[in-house]
Amino acid sequence: MVAEIEDAIVGAISGYLIPERPDTVFVWQVAVGSAARGQGLALRMLDHIVDRPVCRDVRFMETTITEDNAASWGLFRKFAEARGAELTHDVGFDRDAHFGGQHDTEMRVRIGPFASSGG
Ligand SMILES: CC(C)(COP(=O)(O)OP(=O)(O)OC[C@H]1O[C@@H](n2cnc3c(N)ncnc32)[C@H](O)[C@@H]1OP(=O)(O)O)[C@@H](O)C(=O)NCCC(=O)NCCS
């Protein structure tokens, strides 16, 4: 989804429903332009996605986050808290095993179960 102010895109989220697990939406990337940050926009976009009709069966959200991305951890923790859901994490893609030392380890984060209004 994209968020616009007038004709300018100020935020975007990419993701997909995992085909083998249609109760889970995977969030690939979240971005909010620097001028629009800190106003709850990313949280509103996550809420909007989960509450879409296409997500009516969604009970879990998954994403990957590098350990040092405080804003992203804060965002997903806040989403979990607002939905009264548990957040768990483990190593998703390891710096050495998966990235040949070229990229920070990505933690796999799972949130849920939570309710979706689906409407
Ligand atoms: C991460 C990002 C999308 C957050 O967007 P945002 O619209 O500013 O986030 P929100 O205003 O909805 O914040 C929701 C919660 O996230 C947390 N949060 C947001 N920015 C934070 C920061 N810089 N540090 C710590 N926590 C932060 C807070 O808990 C916040 O709730 P609060 O304001 O009530 O405390 C934005 O900072 C961004 O685009 N960063 C660069 C791209 C990126 O790293 N994306 C994630 C990896 S794909």
Ligand as a Chemical Component Dictionary entry (heavy atoms), coordinates in Angstrom:
data_LIG
# 
_chem_comp.id                   LIG 
_chem_comp.type                 NON-POLYMER 
_chem_comp.pdbx_formal_charge   0 
_chem_comp.three_letter_code    LIG 
# 
loop_
_chem_comp_atom.comp_id 
_chem_comp_atom.atom_id 
_chem_comp_atom.alt_atom_id 
_chem_comp_atom.type_symbol 
_chem_comp_atom.charge 
_chem_comp_atom.model_Cartn_x 
_chem_comp_atom.model_Cartn_y 
_chem_comp_atom.model_Cartn_z 
_chem_comp_atom.pdbx_ordinal 
LIG C1  C1  C 0 10.396 2.568  10.585 1  
LIG C2  C2  C 0 9.520  3.673  9.994  2  
LIG C3  C3  C 0 8.712  3.076  8.845  3  
LIG C4  C4  C 0 8.546  4.187  11.102 4  
LIG O1  O1  O 0 7.622  5.101  10.469 5  
LIG P1  P1  P 0 6.764  6.160  11.321 6  
LIG O2  O2  O 0 5.543  6.511  10.527 7  
LIG O3  O3  O 0 7.627  7.253  11.790 8  
LIG O4  O4  O 0 6.329  5.272  12.583 9  
LIG P2  P2  P 0 5.093  5.582  13.558 10 
LIG O5  O5  O 0 4.976  7.066  13.779 11 
LIG O6  O6  O 0 3.875  4.852  13.080 12 
LIG O7  O7  O 0 5.592  4.940  14.918 13 
LIG C5  C5  C 0 4.913  3.890  15.543 14 
LIG C6  C6  C 0 5.778  3.426  16.727 15 
LIG O8  O8  O 0 7.012  2.906  16.250 16 
LIG C7  C7  C 0 8.056  3.256  17.180 17 
LIG N1  N1  N 0 9.038  4.121  16.514 18 
LIG C8  C8  C 0 8.879  4.839  15.371 19 
LIG N2  N2  N 0 10.025 5.494  15.072 20 
LIG C9  C9  C 0 10.916 5.162  16.044 21 
LIG C10 C10 C 0 12.286 5.494  16.265 22 
LIG N3  N3  N 0 12.957 6.313  15.439 23 
LIG N4  N4  N 0 12.900 4.946  17.336 24 
LIG C11 C11 C 0 12.257 4.101  18.167 25 
LIG N5  N5  N 0 10.943 3.739  18.027 26 
LIG C12 C12 C 0 10.301 4.275  16.957 27 
LIG C13 C13 C 0 7.400  3.960  18.331 28 
LIG O9  O9  O 0 7.028  3.001  19.312 29 
LIG C14 C14 C 0 6.162  4.522  17.684 30 
LIG O10 O10 O 0 5.115  4.766  18.577 31 
LIG P3  P3  P 0 5.095  6.132  19.479 32 
LIG O11 O11 O 0 5.382  7.258  18.539 33 
LIG O12 O12 O 0 3.712  6.175  20.028 34 
LIG O13 O13 O 0 6.154  5.926  20.486 35 
LIG C15 C15 C 0 10.365 4.881  9.497  36 
LIG O14 O14 O 0 11.200 5.313  10.550 37 
LIG C16 C16 C 0 11.232 4.560  8.289  38 
LIG O15 O15 O 0 10.769 4.638  7.137  39 
LIG N6  N6  N 0 12.513 4.206  8.513  40 
LIG C17 C17 C 0 13.446 3.913  7.423  41 
LIG C18 C18 C 0 13.106 2.618  6.688  42 
LIG C19 C19 C 0 13.160 1.399  7.560  43 
LIG O16 O16 O 0 14.079 1.212  8.326  44 
LIG N7  N7  N 0 12.131 0.525  7.416  45 
LIG C20 C20 C 0 12.053 -0.728 8.153  46 
LIG C21 C21 C 0 12.804 -1.831 7.489  47 
LIG S1  S1  S 0 12.069 -2.377 5.980  48 
# 
loop_
_chem_comp_bond.comp_id 
_chem_comp_bond.atom_id_1 
_chem_comp_bond.atom_id_2 
_chem_comp_bond.value_order 
_chem_comp_bond.pdbx_ordinal 
LIG C1  C2  SING 1  
LIG C2  C3  SING 2  
LIG C2  C4  SING 3  
LIG C2  C15 SING 4  
LIG C4  O1  SING 5  
LIG O1  P1  SING 6  
LIG P1  O2  DOUB 7  
LIG P1  O3  SING 8  
LIG P1  O4  SING 9  
LIG O4  P2  SING 10 
LIG P2  O5  DOUB 11 
LIG P2  O6  SING 12 
LIG P2  O7  SING 13 
LIG O7  C5  SING 14 
LIG C5  C6  SING 15 
LIG C6  O8  SING 16 
LIG C6  C14 SING 17 
LIG O8  C7  SING 18 
LIG C7  N1  SING 19 
LIG C7  C13 SING 20 
LIG N1  C8  SING 21 
LIG N1  C12 SING 22 
LIG C8  N2  DOUB 23 
LIG N2  C9  SING 24 
LIG C9  C10 SING 25 
LIG C9  C12 DOUB 26 
LIG C10 N3  SING 27 
LIG C10 N4  DOUB 28 
LIG N4  C11 SING 29 
LIG C11 N5  DOUB 30 
LIG N5  C12 SING 31 
LIG C13 O9  SING 32 
LIG C13 C14 SING 33 
LIG C14 O10 SING 34 
LIG O10 P3  SING 35 
LIG P3  O11 DOUB 36 
LIG P3  O12 SING 37 
LIG P3  O13 SING 38 
LIG C15 O14 SING 39 
LIG C15 C16 SING 40 
LIG C16 O15 DOUB 41 
LIG C16 N6  SING 42 
LIG N6  C17 SING 43 
LIG C17 C18 SING 44 
LIG C18 C19 SING 45 
LIG C19 O16 DOUB 46 
LIG C19 N7  SING 47 
LIG N7  C20 SING 48 
LIG C20 C21 SING 49 
LIG C21 S1  SING 50 
# 
